[in-house]
Amino acid sequence: MKRMPLPLLLLALLFAGGLWQPHDPDAVDIVSRHIGPTFTHPLGTDHLGRDLLSRLLAGGFRTGIVILAVGVIGLVGGSLLGTLAALLGGWREVAILKASQMFIMVPTLIVALTAAAVFGLSPLSAGVALGLAAIGPLTVFTHALTRRVLSQPFMLGAEALGVRSSGKLFRHLLPNTLPSILTYVGNQSGSAAIAYASLAFIGLGADPSLPDWGGMLFEYRMFVFDDPMLVLWPTLALAGTVFLFNRACDR
């Protein structure tokens, strides 16, 4: 049996944080505030006595929702439009590419900020907004990749032999473009996690009390000298997630 691809394994680990935490991440215990690592609280507690490990796990679950939404929307929309543009050619190819380039011109955070202002920010709404913003670059990338594969001798040979369009697409084209597309999408996962953390850091979370890694950094910033571990743990969680996704998808 094949092993689960590492990016999917990392995503599964993030979602596992939503299924189990050792403590209620929102439970306040003033008596236990600012305690160091113990058997009961492996990473210690914050200024309200909340368990840091539980809050990190819950924040990882919310980040996982964003990464999954961005990956699915960007992959489906971008790969579909880019492939269609290369296959259709003519004015339709130009129209798709021009529309995609307009999306590229708008900064990703501007799209997310607009969506947050209109719909409110949640992991799902942020993931949808960031995923829509990712369609443009992925469309251009997929189009260039598809055009290169279409010019290869084996594709020209399949066309000369009269292979049907569906056969060329599923037997020859997609097997040669999907690995690179999936690598590109996987590498964008880290950018999505950072973008969501940035939105939460500037206070655009649906509920500031909910444990988002960016929100935790904003909340704990005032303790950077008195209790630096409060800032260090969410920083390491975010940096580690980005690093592992990038490393996994570059293999």
Buried (B, 14 or more C-beta within 10 A) or exposed (E): EEEEBBBEEBBEBBBEBBEEBEBEBBEEBEEBBBBEEEEEBEBBBBBBBBBBBBBBBBBBBBBBBBBBBBBBBBBEBBBBBBBBBBBEEEEEBEEBBEBBEEBBEEEBBEBBBEBBEEBEBBBBBBBBBBBBBBBBBBBBBBBEBBBBBBEEEEBEEBEEEEBEEEEBBEEBBBEBBBEBBBBBBBBBBBBBBBBBBBBBBEEBBBEEEBBBBBBBBBBBEEBEEEBEBBBEBBBEBBBEBBEBBBBBBEE
